[in-house]
Amino acid sequence: MATKLFFLSAILFITAGCSVSGRLVTNSTSPYTRNFDNTPVGSKQCVLHDFRLREPISGHSISAEWTTDKILKVAEKAGMTNIYYADMHTFSLLLGIYKRKKLIIYGD
């Protein structure tokens, strides 16, 4: 019983993420920029989606990435003329085999 508990604890320790990215699942939001000196809050927000799918077995780093649109086009569509700051939201599964990022843009 103690051996099973030890191995279970070891597996949980290895697969758990104590930093921004976890081994099995990552779901975090962090500032895309860190310069907030005199930065206004803004009244509008828009989101830019970015996806990545990676093949983990062969070791040849085969992956596909796609983005929904360009930043200025998305901001224009949201009626923004000034972009103040952005946050990056990351969702990742199984050591980054599947990764989805959202760039959340704030401005007026």
C-alpha positions in Angstrom: 0.0 0.0 0.0 2.8 2.4 0.9 4.5 1.6 -2.5 1.3 2.4 -4.4 1.0 5.7 -2.5 4.6 6.6 -3.2 4.2 6.0 -7.0 0.9 7.8 -7.1 2.5 10.8 -5.3 5.5 10.7 -7.7 3.2 10.7 -10.7 1.1 13.5 -9.4 4.3 15.5 -8.6 5.7 15.0 -12.1 2.5 15.8 -13.9 1.4 18.8 -11.8 2.6 22.2 -12.8 3.8 24.6 -10.2 4.8 27.2 -12.8 2.9 28.9 -15.5 2.7 25.7 -17.6 1.6 22.4 -16.4 2.5 19.0 -17.8 -1.0 17.7 -18.5 -3.1 20.9 -18.5 -2.3 24.6 -18.6 -5.0 27.2 -18.3 -3.5 30.6 -17.5 -3.6 34.3 -18.3 -0.6 36.5 -18.1 0.2 40.1 -19.2 1.6 40.1 -22.8 3.6 43.3 -21.9 4.9 44.4 -18.6 5.2 48.2 -19.2 2.2 49.7 -17.4 3.7 53.1 -16.8 0.8 55.6 -17.2 -1.2 53.0 -19.2 -5.0 53.8 -19.3 -7.5 51.0 -18.8 -9.5 51.4 -22.0 -13.2 50.8 -22.5 -13.1 48.1 -25.3 -11.7 44.6 -25.6 -11.2 42.1 -28.5 -9.7 38.6 -28.7 -7.3 37.2 -31.3 -7.1 33.3 -31.3 -4.0 31.3 -32.1 -3.9 27.5 -32.3 -1.1 24.9 -32.5 -1.2 21.1 -32.9 2.1 19.2 -32.5 2.9 15.5 -33.3 4.7 14.1 -30.3 5.7 10.6 -31.3 8.3 10.9 -34.2 10.5 13.5 -32.5 10.7 15.6 -35.8 8.8 18.6 -34.3 6.0 18.4 -36.8 3.3 20.9 -36.0 0.6 23.1 -37.5 -0.3 26.6 -36.3 -3.1 28.8 -37.3 -4.4 32.2 -36.3 -7.9 33.6 -36.7 -6.9 37.1 -37.9 -4.3 39.9 -37.6 -4.2 42.2 -34.5 -5.0 45.5 -36.3 -7.9 44.0 -38.2 -9.4 42.6 -35.1 -8.9 45.8 -33.2 -10.5 47.8 -36.1 -13.5 45.4 -36.1 -14.0 46.1 -32.4 -13.9 49.8 -33.1 -10.5 50.5 -31.4 -8.2 53.2 -32.5 -5.8 53.1 -29.6 -4.4 49.8 -28.2 -3.1 50.2 -24.6 -2.1 46.7 -23.4 -2.8 43.0 -24.0 -3.1 39.7 -22.0 -2.1 36.3 -23.3 -4.4 33.4 -22.2 -2.9 30.0 -22.8 -4.7 26.6 -22.7 -2.4 23.6 -23.3 -3.0 19.8 -23.1 -0.5 16.9 -22.7 2.9 18.7 -22.7 1.8 21.1 -25.4 0.5 18.6 -28.0 -2.5 20.8 -28.3 -2.1 24.5 -27.5 -4.7 27.3 -27.8 -3.7 30.9 -27.2 -5.9 34.0 -27.0 -4.4 37.5 -27.2 -6.9 39.8 -25.3 -6.4 43.3 -26.5 -7.6 46.4 -24.5 -8.0 49.9 -25.8 -10.4 52.6 -27.0 
